[in-house]
Amino acid sequence: EAGHRILPGFSKAAFDAMLEEIDDLPSAYDLAAPLRKQLDEESRDLIMEYLVAVATADHEVVQVEAEELKAVAQALGVPLPSFLVSEPEMSS
């Protein structure tokens, strides 16, 4: 499986268990907010550039990804780099 090739020790069972509790995880804003005081502005900008690069790696940023990126940028107190948000596909 891809998980085993990419992440040594990957466990599908553990991953599935984590997904069951995904709603209990802190928000992206809450995770990023403490970094605002811990990191300088250049480091916070680099984090945002990296996150946008990851989100755009598949050449598609869906609305929920865009909202999470915006929340992290706000929490870090840095501008959100520009990117295009994909339009949802309409089923026929």
Secondary structure, DSSP 8 states (H G I E B T S, - for coil): -HHHHHSTT--HHHHHHHHHTGGGS--HHHHHHHHHHHS-HHHHHHHHHHHHHHHHTTS---HHHHHHHHHHHHHHT---------------
